[in-house]
Amino acid sequence: MIKVCIADNHPVVQHGVKSYFNNSDSIEIVATVNDFNALQNTLQSKSIDVIVVELELDGLSSIRDLKSLIKEHPDSKIILYTSVSEKMYAPTAIKAGVSAYLLKTASLKVLETTIIRVSNGVIIFSDEVKKTIEELKKGKKSDRLFKKLSTREIEVLRYLNDGKKNKEIAQILGLDEKTISTYKLRLLAKLSVTNLVDLLNKAKSLEIL
C-alpha cells in the first residue's frame, strides 16, 4: 500500500480525498494535517510515501520550506495539489524537488493516478508547465524577466498583488519588514517600473502573475 498524507487547510478537501480512497487496494490515507508544523511532526512519527500538499497550507511560507522538507525526508514524494497558478510556482517547484503539480480542478481519479505514478518515481507536470519551462530556456522577453526573479521575489510579488502590505508579508514569510522593502525595490528595478501599480500591471501583462 502507498501510504499518503493529505496536508490541506480545508476539511472538505481532507474528508473528500480520504473518503475517495477508503476502499482503495493500493492507496491508504494514513494522516491528514491542516498546517505545516503538523506535517513536519507527522513525518517524524510516521512513514509516508507520498505527501499531497496545498501550496497555501498554513505555516508554509515558501517553496524553500518544501525544499528543506524534501531534503529531510527524501523517501517521501511531494505532490502540490492546489489552485495556485502553475506558471508562477511550478518551475521553482521542479527545482525544489517536488514530484508533481496538480491543480484542484483535476478529478480525484487523476489524483489517484498521479499518486501511484509519483510513488514509482515518475515526475509529473502538465503540458502547460512543460511549455513554460521550454519558453524559459528559449529566452523570450517575458520569460527572461520571469527567470530573473528569485523564488522569494515571486512570492513577495504575489502577496503584493493580493493587496498585502510590507508588514503583513514580513509576518507571513517570517522576515524583517526592511527585507520585504528590499525585495520590492528589486522587483521595481527588474521590471523597470517606479511604483506598485505599474509593477503589478507589468507583471500581469508579462503573465508573471
mmCIF file of the C-alpha atoms, coordinates in Angstrom:
data_MODEL
# 
_entry.id   MODEL 
# 
loop_
_atom_site.group_PDB 
_atom_site.id 
_atom_site.type_symbol 
_atom_site.label_atom_id 
_atom_site.label_alt_id 
_atom_site.label_comp_id 
_atom_site.label_asym_id 
_atom_site.label_entity_id 
_atom_site.label_seq_id 
_atom_site.pdbx_PDB_ins_code 
_atom_site.Cartn_x 
_atom_site.Cartn_y 
_atom_site.Cartn_z 
_atom_site.occupancy 
_atom_site.B_iso_or_equiv 
_atom_site.pdbx_formal_charge 
_atom_site.auth_seq_id 
_atom_site.auth_comp_id 
_atom_site.auth_asym_id 
_atom_site.auth_atom_id 
_atom_site.pdbx_PDB_model_num 
ATOM 1   C CA . MET A 1 1   ? 0.000   0.000  0.000   1.00 0.00 ? 1   MET A CA 1 
ATOM 2   C CA . ILE A 1 2   ? 1.135   3.527  -0.774  1.00 0.00 ? 2   ILE A CA 1 
ATOM 3   C CA . LYS A 1 3   ? 0.988   5.500  2.471   1.00 0.00 ? 3   LYS A CA 1 
ATOM 4   C CA . VAL A 1 4   ? -0.285  9.040  1.869   1.00 0.00 ? 4   VAL A CA 1 
ATOM 5   C CA . CYS A 1 5   ? -0.549  12.179 3.988   1.00 0.00 ? 5   CYS A CA 1 
ATOM 6   C CA . ILE A 1 6   ? -3.007  14.932 2.985   1.00 0.00 ? 6   ILE A CA 1 
ATOM 7   C CA . ALA A 1 7   ? -1.796  18.411 4.042   1.00 0.00 ? 7   ALA A CA 1 
ATOM 8   C CA . ASP A 1 8   ? -4.588  20.891 3.376   1.00 0.00 ? 8   ASP A CA 1 
ATOM 9   C CA . ASN A 1 9   ? -6.256  23.768 5.235   1.00 0.00 ? 9   ASN A CA 1 
ATOM 10  C CA . HIS A 1 10  ? -9.748  22.752 4.154   1.00 0.00 ? 10  HIS A CA 1 
ATOM 11  C CA . PRO A 1 11  ? -11.573 19.928 5.985   1.00 0.00 ? 11  PRO A CA 1 
ATOM 12  C CA . VAL A 1 12  ? -13.798 19.337 2.950   1.00 0.00 ? 12  VAL A CA 1 
ATOM 13  C CA . VAL A 1 13  ? -10.717 18.530 0.860   1.00 0.00 ? 13  VAL A CA 1 
ATOM 14  C CA . GLN A 1 14  ? -9.267  16.279 3.555   1.00 0.00 ? 14  GLN A CA 1 
ATOM 15  C CA . HIS A 1 15  ? -12.518 14.352 4.031   1.00 0.00 ? 15  HIS A CA 1 
ATOM 16  C CA . GLY A 1 16  ? -13.299 14.231 0.328   1.00 0.00 ? 16  GLY A CA 1 
ATOM 17  C CA . VAL A 1 17  ? -9.921  12.790 -0.628  1.00 0.00 ? 17  VAL A CA 1 
ATOM 18  C CA . LYS A 1 18  ? -9.886  10.407 2.342   1.00 0.00 ? 18  LYS A CA 1 
ATOM 19  C CA . SER A 1 19  ? -13.385 9.129  1.522   1.00 0.00 ? 19  SER A CA 1 
ATOM 20  C CA . TYR A 1 20  ? -12.440 8.553  -2.119  1.00 0.00 ? 20  TYR A CA 1 
ATOM 21  C CA . PHE A 1 21  ? -9.552  6.278  -1.111  1.00 0.00 ? 21  PHE A CA 1 
ATOM 22  C CA . ASN A 1 22  ? -11.388 4.434  1.695   1.00 0.00 ? 22  ASN A CA 1 
ATOM 23  C CA . ASN A 1 23  ? -11.747 1.233  -0.332  1.00 0.00 ? 23  ASN A CA 1 
ATOM 24  C CA . SER A 1 24  ? -8.578  1.558  -2.404  1.00 0.00 ? 24  SER A CA 1 
ATOM 25  C CA . ASP A 1 25  ? -6.423  -1.542 -2.803  1.00 0.00 ? 25  ASP A CA 1 
ATOM 26  C CA . SER A 1 26  ? -3.262  0.450  -3.440  1.00 0.00 ? 26  SER A CA 1 
ATOM 27  C CA . ILE A 1 27  ? -3.506  3.771  -1.548  1.00 0.00 ? 27  ILE A CA 1 
ATOM 28  C CA . GLU A 1 28  ? -4.013  4.360  2.164   1.00 0.00 ? 28  GLU A CA 1 
ATOM 29  C CA . ILE A 1 29  ? -4.506  7.826  3.695   1.00 0.00 ? 29  ILE A CA 1 
ATOM 30  C CA . VAL A 1 30  ? -2.565  7.396  6.939   1.00 0.00 ? 30  VAL A CA 1 
ATOM 31  C CA . ALA A 1 31  ? -2.649  11.055 8.045   1.00 0.00 ? 31  ALA A CA 1 
ATOM 32  C CA . THR A 1 32  ? -4.402  14.366 7.418   1.00 0.00 ? 32  THR A CA 1 
ATOM 33  C CA . VAL A 1 33  ? -2.955  17.654 8.684   1.00 0.00 ? 33  VAL A CA 1 
ATOM 34  C CA . ASN A 1 34  ? -4.020  21.297 8.350   1.00 0.00 ? 34  ASN A CA 1 
ATOM 35  C CA . ASP A 1 35  ? -0.738  23.151 8.869   1.00 0.00 ? 35  ASP A CA 1 
ATOM 36  C CA . PHE A 1 36  ? 2.951   22.837 8.043   1.00 0.00 ? 36  PHE A CA 1 
ATOM 37  C CA . ASN A 1 37  ? 4.063   22.258 11.624  1.00 0.00 ? 37  ASN A CA 1 
ATOM 38  C CA . ALA A 1 38  ? 1.690   19.296 11.941  1.00 0.00 ? 38  ALA A CA 1 
ATOM 39  C CA . LEU A 1 39  ? 3.042   17.942 8.657   1.00 0.00 ? 39  LEU A CA 1 
ATOM 40  C CA . GLN A 1 40  ? 6.612   18.100 9.965   1.00 0.00 ? 40  GLN A CA 1 
ATOM 41  C CA . ASN A 1 41  ? 5.580   16.318 13.170  1.00 0.00 ? 41  ASN A CA 1 
ATOM 42  C CA . THR A 1 42  ? 3.745   13.632 11.209  1.00 0.00 ? 42  THR A CA 1 
ATOM 43  C CA . LEU A 1 43  ? 6.793   12.932 9.055   1.00 0.00 ? 43  LEU A CA 1 
ATOM 44  C CA . GLN A 1 44  ? 8.853   12.494 12.214  1.00 0.00 ? 44  GLN A CA 1 
ATOM 45  C CA . SER A 1 45  ? 6.476   9.881  13.591  1.00 0.00 ? 45  SER A CA 1 
ATOM 46  C CA . LYS A 1 46  ? 5.137   8.069  10.517  1.00 0.00 ? 46  LYS A CA 1 
ATOM 47  C CA . SER A 1 47  ? 6.478   6.557  7.328   1.00 0.00 ? 47  SER A CA 1 
ATOM 48  C CA . ILE A 1 48  ? 4.873   8.470  4.441   1.00 0.00 ? 48  ILE A CA 1 
ATOM 49  C CA . ASP A 1 49  ? 5.377   7.562  0.781   1.00 0.00 ? 49  ASP A CA 1 
ATOM 50  C CA . VAL A 1 50  ? 3.519   10.490 -0.808  1.00 0.00 ? 50  VAL A CA 1 
ATOM 51  C CA . ILE A 1 51  ? 2.518   13.872 0.636   1.00 0.00 ? 51  ILE A CA 1 
ATOM 52  C CA . VAL A 1 52  ? -0.320  15.726 -1.086  1.00 0.00 ? 52  VAL A CA 1 
ATOM 53  C CA . VAL A 1 53  ? 0.210   19.391 -0.179  1.00 0.00 ? 53  VAL A CA 1 
ATOM 54  C CA . GLU A 1 54  ? -1.839  22.544 -0.655  1.00 0.00 ? 54  GLU A CA 1 
ATOM 55  C CA . LEU A 1 55  ? 0.607   25.304 -1.606  1.00 0.00 ? 55  LEU A CA 1 
ATOM 56  C CA . GLU A 1 56  ? -1.321  27.732 0.612   1.00 0.00 ? 56  GLU A CA 1 
ATOM 57  C CA . LEU A 1 57  ? -1.101  25.414 3.637   1.00 0.00 ? 57  LEU A CA 1 
ATOM 58  C CA . ASP A 1 58  ? -0.998  27.364 6.904   1.00 0.00 ? 58  ASP A CA 1 
ATOM 59  C CA . GLY A 1 59  ? 2.594   27.788 8.049   1.00 0.00 ? 59  GLY A CA 1 
ATOM 60  C CA . LEU A 1 60  ? 4.058   27.004 4.621   1.00 0.00 ? 60  LEU A CA 1 
ATOM 61  C CA . SER A 1 61  ? 5.703   30.308 3.769   1.00 0.00 ? 61  SER A CA 1 
ATOM 62  C CA . SER A 1 62  ? 7.646   29.394 0.635   1.00 0.00 ? 62  SER A CA 1 
ATOM 63  C CA . ILE A 1 63  ? 8.816   26.747 -1.801  1.00 0.00 ? 63  ILE A CA 1 
ATOM 64  C CA . ARG A 1 64  ? 12.041  26.760 0.221   1.00 0.00 ? 64  ARG A CA 1 
ATOM 65  C CA . ASP A 1 65  ? 10.165  25.127 3.099   1.00 0.00 ? 65  ASP A CA 1 
ATOM 66  C CA . LEU A 1 66  ? 9.255   22.263 0.784   1.00 0.00 ? 66  LEU A CA 1 
ATOM 67  C CA . LYS A 1 67  ? 12.840  22.028 -0.427  1.00 0.00 ? 67  LYS A CA 1 
ATOM 68  C CA . SER A 1 68  ? 14.000  21.619 3.173   1.00 0.00 ? 68  SER A CA 1 
ATOM 69  C CA . LEU A 1 69  ? 11.283  19.028 3.791   1.00 0.00 ? 69  LEU A CA 1 
ATOM 70  C CA . ILE A 1 70  ? 12.394  17.026 0.756   1.00 0.00 ? 70  ILE A CA 1 
ATOM 71  C CA . LYS A 1 71  ? 15.996  17.159 1.961   1.00 0.00 ? 71  LYS A CA 1 
ATOM 72  C CA . GLU A 1 72  ? 14.996  15.902 5.409   1.00 0.00 ? 72  GLU A CA 1 
ATOM 73  C CA . HIS A 1 73  ? 12.637  13.201 4.091   1.00 0.00 ? 73  HIS A CA 1 
ATOM 74  C CA . PRO A 1 74  ? 13.980  12.129 0.667   1.00 0.00 ? 74  PRO A CA 1 
ATOM 75  C CA . ASP A 1 75  ? 11.832  8.988  0.585   1.00 0.00 ? 75  ASP A CA 1 
ATOM 76  C CA . SER A 1 76  ? 8.588   10.981 0.774   1.00 0.00 ? 76  SER A CA 1 
ATOM 77  C CA . LYS A 1 77  ? 7.419   12.257 -2.610  1.00 0.00 ? 77  LYS A CA 1 
ATOM 78  C CA . ILE A 1 78  ? 5.524   15.567 -2.769  1.00 0.00 ? 78  ILE A CA 1 
ATOM 79  C CA . ILE A 1 79  ? 2.519   16.381 -4.946  1.00 0.00 ? 79  ILE A CA 1 
ATOM 80  C CA . LEU A 1 80  ? 1.398   20.012 -4.925  1.00 0.00 ? 80  LEU A CA 1 
ATOM 81  C CA . TYR A 1 81  ? -2.408  19.853 -5.098  1.00 0.00 ? 81  TYR A CA 1 
ATOM 82  C CA . THR A 1 82  ? -3.521  23.452 -5.283  1.00 0.00 ? 82  THR A CA 1 
ATOM 83  C CA . SER A 1 83  ? -5.487  26.196 -7.026  1.00 0.00 ? 83  SER A CA 1 
ATOM 84  C CA . VAL A 1 84  ? -2.447  28.482 -7.318  1.00 0.00 ? 84  VAL A CA 1 
ATOM 85  C CA . SER A 1 85  ? -1.185  29.328 -10.820 1.00 0.00 ? 85  SER A CA 1 
ATOM 86  C CA . GLU A 1 86  ? 1.247   26.806 -12.238 1.00 0.00 ? 86  GLU A CA 1 
ATOM 87  C CA . LYS A 1 87  ? 3.100   29.436 -14.248 1.00 0.00 ? 87  LYS A CA 1 
ATOM 88  C CA . MET A 1 88  ? 4.207   31.208 -11.101 1.00 0.00 ? 88  MET A CA 1 
ATOM 89  C CA . TYR A 1 89  ? 5.314   28.274 -8.964  1.00 0.00 ? 89  TYR A CA 1 
ATOM 90  C CA . ALA A 1 90  ? 5.763   25.080 -10.978 1.00 0.00 ? 90  ALA A CA 1 
ATOM 91  C CA . PRO A 1 91  ? 9.236   25.881 -12.414 1.00 0.00 ? 91  PRO A CA 1 
ATOM 92  C CA . THR A 1 92  ? 10.637  26.624 -8.945  1.00 0.00 ? 92  THR A CA 1 
ATOM 93  C CA . ALA A 1 93  ? 8.782   23.646 -7.504  1.00 0.00 ? 93  ALA A CA 1 
ATOM 94  C CA . ILE A 1 94  ? 10.538  21.382 -10.000 1.00 0.00 ? 94  ILE A CA 1 
ATOM 95  C CA . LYS A 1 95  ? 13.903  22.803 -8.956  1.00 0.00 ? 95  LYS A CA 1 
ATOM 96  C CA . ALA A 1 96  ? 12.998  22.221 -5.303  1.00 0.00 ? 96  ALA A CA 1 
ATOM 97  C CA . GLY A 1 97  ? 12.369  18.528 -5.972  1.00 0.00 ? 97  GLY A CA 1 
ATOM 98  C CA . VAL A 1 98  ? 8.558   18.388 -5.991  1.00 0.00 ? 98  VAL A CA 1 
ATOM 99  C CA . SER A 1 99  ? 7.340   15.346 -7.931  1.00 0.00 ? 99  SER A CA 1 
ATOM 100 C CA . ALA A 1 100 ? 4.065   16.705 -9.323  1.00 0.00 ? 100 ALA A CA 1 
ATOM 101 C CA . TYR A 1 101 ? 1.988   19.880 -9.598  1.00 0.00 ? 101 TYR A CA 1 
ATOM 102 C CA . LEU A 1 102 ? -1.722  19.200 -9.861  1.00 0.00 ? 102 LEU A CA 1 
ATOM 103 C CA . LEU A 1 103 ? -4.490  21.794 -9.977  1.00 0.00 ? 103 LEU A CA 1 
ATOM 104 C CA . LYS A 1 104 ? -7.556  21.118 -7.830  1.00 0.00 ? 104 LYS A CA 1 
ATOM 105 C CA . THR A 1 105 ? -9.705  21.321 -10.933 1.00 0.00 ? 105 THR A CA 1 
ATOM 106 C CA . ALA A 1 106 ? -8.374  17.847 -11.748 1.00 0.00 ? 106 ALA A CA 1 
ATOM 107 C CA . SER A 1 107 ? -10.550 14.862 -10.840 1.00 0.00 ? 107 SER A CA 1 
ATOM 108 C CA . LEU A 1 108 ? -9.790  12.594 -7.880  1.00 0.00 ? 108 LEU A CA 1 
ATOM 109 C CA . LYS A 1 109 ? -9.152  9.843  -10.419 1.00 0.00 ? 109 LYS A CA 1 
ATOM 110 C CA . VAL A 1 110 ? -6.320  11.960 -11.848 1.00 0.00 ? 110 VAL A CA 1 
ATOM 111 C CA . LEU A 1 111 ? -5.014  12.500 -8.301  1.00 0.00 ? 111 LEU A CA 1 
ATOM 112 C CA . GLU A 1 112 ? -5.104  8.739  -7.759  1.00 0.00 ? 112 GLU A CA 1 
ATOM 113 C CA . THR A 1 113 ? -3.115  8.086  -10.935 1.00 0.00 ? 113 THR A CA 1 
ATOM 114 C CA . THR A 1 114 ? -0.655  10.823 -10.003 1.00 0.00 ? 114 THR A CA 1 
ATOM 115 C CA . ILE A 1 115 ? -0.063  9.356  -6.536  1.00 0.00 ? 115 ILE A CA 1 
ATOM 116 C CA . ILE A 1 116 ? 0.643   5.913  -7.992  1.00 0.00 ? 116 ILE A CA 1 
ATOM 117 C CA . ARG A 1 117 ? 2.991   7.220  -10.681 1.00 0.00 ? 117 ARG A CA 1 
ATOM 118 C CA . VAL A 1 118 ? 4.836   9.546  -8.303  1.00 0.00 ? 118 VAL A CA 1 
ATOM 119 C CA . SER A 1 119 ? 5.333   6.713  -5.815  1.00 0.00 ? 119 SER A CA 1 
ATOM 120 C CA . ASN A 1 120 ? 7.070   4.853  -8.656  1.00 0.00 ? 120 ASN A CA 1 
ATOM 121 C CA . GLY A 1 121 ? 9.482   7.707  -9.222  1.00 0.00 ? 121 GLY A CA 1 
ATOM 122 C CA . VAL A 1 122 ? 7.746   9.477  -12.102 1.00 0.00 ? 122 VAL A CA 1 
ATOM 123 C CA . ILE A 1 123 ? 7.890   13.296 -12.257 1.00 0.00 ? 123 ILE A CA 1 
ATOM 124 C CA . ILE A 1 124 ? 4.560   14.734 -13.461 1.00 0.00 ? 124 ILE A CA 1 
ATOM 125 C CA . PHE A 1 125 ? 3.827   18.246 -14.674 1.00 0.00 ? 125 PHE A CA 1 
ATOM 126 C CA . SER A 1 126 ? 1.201   19.453 -17.117 1.00 0.00 ? 126 SER A CA 1 
ATOM 127 C CA . ASP A 1 127 ? 1.919   20.242 -20.740 1.00 0.00 ? 127 ASP A CA 1 
ATOM 128 C CA . GLU A 1 128 ? 1.412   23.912 -19.884 1.00 0.00 ? 128 GLU A CA 1 
ATOM 129 C CA . VAL A 1 129 ? 4.139   23.781 -17.240 1.00 0.00 ? 129 VAL A CA 1 
ATOM 130 C CA . LYS A 1 130 ? 6.482   21.958 -19.600 1.00 0.00 ? 130 LYS A CA 1 
ATOM 131 C CA . LYS A 1 131 ? 5.792   24.625 -22.208 1.00 0.00 ? 131 LYS A CA 1 
ATOM 132 C CA . THR A 1 132 ? 6.577   27.359 -19.676 1.00 0.00 ? 132 THR A CA 1 
ATOM 133 C CA . ILE A 1 133 ? 9.899   25.730 -18.837 1.00 0.00 ? 133 ILE A CA 1 
ATOM 134 C CA . GLU A 1 134 ? 10.767  25.403 -22.513 1.00 0.00 ? 134 GLU A CA 1 
ATOM 135 C CA . GLU A 1 135 ? 9.934   29.074 -23.002 1.00 0.00 ? 135 GLU A CA 1 
ATOM 136 C CA . LEU A 1 136 ? 12.237  29.950 -20.135 1.00 0.00 ? 136 LEU A CA 1 
ATOM 137 C CA . LYS A 1 137 ? 15.031  28.076 -21.864 1.00 0.00 ? 137 LYS A CA 1 
ATOM 138 C CA . LYS A 1 138 ? 14.355  29.798 -25.202 1.00 0.00 ? 138 LYS A CA 1 
ATOM 139 C CA . GLY A 1 139 ? 14.505  33.188 -23.529 1.00 0.00 ? 139 GLY A CA 1 
ATOM 140 C CA . LYS A 1 140 ? 11.517  35.251 -24.708 1.00 0.00 ? 140 LYS A CA 1 
ATOM 141 C CA . LYS A 1 141 ? 11.477  38.726 -23.220 1.00 0.00 ? 141 LYS A CA 1 
ATOM 142 C CA . SER A 1 142 ? 8.736   37.992 -20.691 1.00 0.00 ? 142 SER A CA 1 
ATOM 143 C CA . ASP A 1 143 ? 10.272  34.693 -19.702 1.00 0.00 ? 143 ASP A CA 1 
ATOM 144 C CA . ARG A 1 144 ? 13.731  36.187 -19.323 1.00 0.00 ? 144 ARG A CA 1 
ATOM 145 C CA . LEU A 1 145 ? 12.224  38.562 -16.781 1.00 0.00 ? 145 LEU A CA 1 
ATOM 146 C CA . PHE A 1 146 ? 10.469  35.648 -15.088 1.00 0.00 ? 146 PHE A CA 1 
ATOM 147 C CA . LYS A 1 147 ? 13.736  33.760 -14.910 1.00 0.00 ? 147 LYS A CA 1 
ATOM 148 C CA . LYS A 1 148 ? 15.487  36.761 -13.376 1.00 0.00 ? 148 LYS A CA 1 
ATOM 149 C CA . LEU A 1 149 ? 13.081  36.782 -10.442 1.00 0.00 ? 149 LEU A CA 1 
ATOM 150 C CA . SER A 1 150 ? 14.028  34.655 -7.462  1.00 0.00 ? 150 SER A CA 1 
ATOM 151 C CA . THR A 1 151 ? 11.535  32.372 -5.728  1.00 0.00 ? 151 THR A CA 1 
ATOM 152 C CA . ARG A 1 152 ? 11.299  34.825 -2.844  1.00 0.00 ? 152 ARG A CA 1 
ATOM 153 C CA . GLU A 1 153 ? 10.757  37.788 -5.165  1.00 0.00 ? 153 GLU A CA 1 
ATOM 154 C CA . ILE A 1 154 ? 7.928   35.955 -6.908  1.00 0.00 ? 154 ILE A CA 1 
ATOM 155 C CA . GLU A 1 155 ? 6.338   35.216 -3.539  1.00 0.00 ? 155 GLU A CA 1 
ATOM 156 C CA . VAL A 1 156 ? 6.592   38.850 -2.451  1.00 0.00 ? 156 VAL A CA 1 
ATOM 157 C CA . LEU A 1 157 ? 5.126   39.907 -5.802  1.00 0.00 ? 157 LEU A CA 1 
ATOM 158 C CA . ARG A 1 158 ? 2.183   37.580 -5.337  1.00 0.00 ? 158 ARG A CA 1 
ATOM 159 C CA . TYR A 1 159 ? 1.422   38.903 -1.863  1.00 0.00 ? 159 TYR A CA 1 
ATOM 160 C CA . LEU A 1 160 ? 1.669   42.479 -3.128  1.00 0.00 ? 160 LEU A CA 1 
ATOM 161 C CA . ASN A 1 161 ? -0.823  41.543 -5.827  1.00 0.00 ? 161 ASN A CA 1 
ATOM 162 C CA . ASP A 1 162 ? -3.118  40.203 -3.097  1.00 0.00 ? 162 ASP A CA 1 
ATOM 163 C CA . GLY A 1 163 ? -3.106  43.686 -1.561  1.00 0.00 ? 163 GLY A CA 1 
ATOM 164 C CA . LYS A 1 164 ? -0.922  42.852 1.417   1.00 0.00 ? 164 LYS A CA 1 
ATOM 165 C CA . LYS A 1 165 ? 1.331   45.498 2.969   1.00 0.00 ? 165 LYS A CA 1 
ATOM 166 C CA . ASN A 1 166 ? 5.054   45.047 3.620   1.00 0.00 ? 166 ASN A CA 1 
ATOM 167 C CA . LYS A 1 167 ? 4.456   44.372 7.318   1.00 0.00 ? 167 LYS A CA 1 
ATOM 168 C CA . GLU A 1 168 ? 1.889   41.654 6.573   1.00 0.00 ? 168 GLU A CA 1 
ATOM 169 C CA . ILE A 1 169 ? 4.176   39.982 4.025   1.00 0.00 ? 169 ILE A CA 1 
ATOM 170 C CA . ALA A 1 170 ? 7.055   40.088 6.507   1.00 0.00 ? 170 ALA A CA 1 
ATOM 171 C CA . GLN A 1 171 ? 4.919   38.302 9.100   1.00 0.00 ? 171 GLN A CA 1 
ATOM 172 C CA . ILE A 1 172 ? 3.773   35.649 6.629   1.00 0.00 ? 172 ILE A CA 1 
ATOM 173 C CA . LEU A 1 173 ? 7.302   34.909 5.382   1.00 0.00 ? 173 LEU A CA 1 
ATOM 174 C CA . GLY A 1 174 ? 8.973   35.318 8.764   1.00 0.00 ? 174 GLY A CA 1 
ATOM 175 C CA . LEU A 1 175 ? 11.226  38.112 7.524   1.00 0.00 ? 175 LEU A CA 1 
ATOM 176 C CA . ASP A 1 176 ? 12.084  41.634 8.603   1.00 0.00 ? 176 ASP A CA 1 
ATOM 177 C CA . GLU A 1 177 ? 9.913   44.387 7.129   1.00 0.00 ? 177 GLU A CA 1 
ATOM 178 C CA . LYS A 1 178 ? 13.029  46.098 5.740   1.00 0.00 ? 178 LYS A CA 1 
ATOM 179 C CA . THR A 1 179 ? 13.866  42.902 3.872   1.00 0.00 ? 179 THR A CA 1 
ATOM 180 C CA . ILE A 1 180 ? 10.460  42.982 2.183   1.00 0.00 ? 180 ILE A CA 1 
ATOM 181 C CA . SER A 1 181 ? 11.103  46.594 1.196   1.00 0.00 ? 181 SER A CA 1 
ATOM 182 C CA . THR A 1 182 ? 14.382  45.482 -0.374  1.00 0.00 ? 182 THR A CA 1 
ATOM 183 C CA . TYR A 1 183 ? 12.621  42.750 -2.367  1.00 0.00 ? 183 TYR A CA 1 
ATOM 184 C CA . LYS A 1 184 ? 10.046  45.288 -3.504  1.00 0.00 ? 184 LYS A CA 1 
ATOM 185 C CA . LEU A 1 185 ? 12.794  47.635 -4.714  1.00 0.00 ? 185 LEU A CA 1 
ATOM 186 C CA . ARG A 1 186 ? 14.457  44.774 -6.588  1.00 0.00 ? 186 ARG A CA 1 
ATOM 187 C CA . LEU A 1 187 ? 11.158  43.943 -8.276  1.00 0.00 ? 187 LEU A CA 1 
ATOM 188 C CA . LEU A 1 188 ? 10.686  47.550 -9.357  1.00 0.00 ? 188 LEU A CA 1 
ATOM 189 C CA . ALA A 1 189 ? 14.202  47.593 -10.784 1.00 0.00 ? 189 ALA A CA 1 
ATOM 190 C CA . LYS A 1 190 ? 13.968  44.236 -12.562 1.00 0.00 ? 190 LYS A CA 1 
ATOM 191 C CA . LEU A 1 191 ? 10.659  45.084 -14.212 1.00 0.00 ? 191 LEU A CA 1 
ATOM 192 C CA . SER A 1 192 ? 11.785  48.655 -14.957 1.00 0.00 ? 192 SER A CA 1 
ATOM 193 C CA . VAL A 1 193 ? 8.915   50.448 -13.210 1.00 0.00 ? 193 VAL A CA 1 
ATOM 194 C CA . THR A 1 194 ? 8.768   53.060 -10.468 1.00 0.00 ? 194 THR A CA 1 
ATOM 195 C CA . ASN A 1 195 ? 5.607   52.314 -8.485  1.00 0.00 ? 195 ASN A CA 1 
ATOM 196 C CA . LEU A 1 196 ? 3.494   49.428 -7.209  1.00 0.00 ? 196 LEU A CA 1 
ATOM 197 C CA . VAL A 1 197 ? 0.590   49.907 -9.626  1.00 0.00 ? 197 VAL A CA 1 
ATOM 198 C CA . ASP A 1 198 ? 2.891   49.794 -12.656 1.00 0.00 ? 198 ASP A CA 1 
ATOM 199 C CA . LEU A 1 199 ? 4.743   46.838 -11.136 1.00 0.00 ? 199 LEU A CA 1 
ATOM 200 C CA . LEU A 1 200 ? 1.592   44.751 -10.826 1.00 0.00 ? 200 LEU A CA 1 
ATOM 201 C CA . ASN A 1 201 ? 0.268   45.805 -14.222 1.00 0.00 ? 201 ASN A CA 1 
ATOM 202 C CA . LYS A 1 202 ? 3.531   44.898 -15.923 1.00 0.00 ? 202 LYS A CA 1 
ATOM 203 C CA . ALA A 1 203 ? 3.752   41.583 -14.093 1.00 0.00 ? 203 ALA A CA 1 
ATOM 204 C CA . LYS A 1 204 ? 0.236   40.746 -15.302 1.00 0.00 ? 204 LYS A CA 1 
ATOM 205 C CA . SER A 1 205 ? 0.980   41.822 -18.866 1.00 0.00 ? 205 SER A CA 1 
ATOM 206 C CA . LEU A 1 206 ? 4.046   39.568 -18.861 1.00 0.00 ? 206 LEU A CA 1 
ATOM 207 C CA . GLU A 1 207 ? 1.950   36.738 -17.384 1.00 0.00 ? 207 GLU A CA 1 
ATOM 208 C CA . ILE A 1 208 ? 4.156   36.529 -14.303 1.00 0.00 ? 208 ILE A CA 1 
ATOM 209 C CA . LEU A 1 209 ? 1.023   36.893 -12.169 1.00 0.00 ? 209 LEU A CA 1 
# 
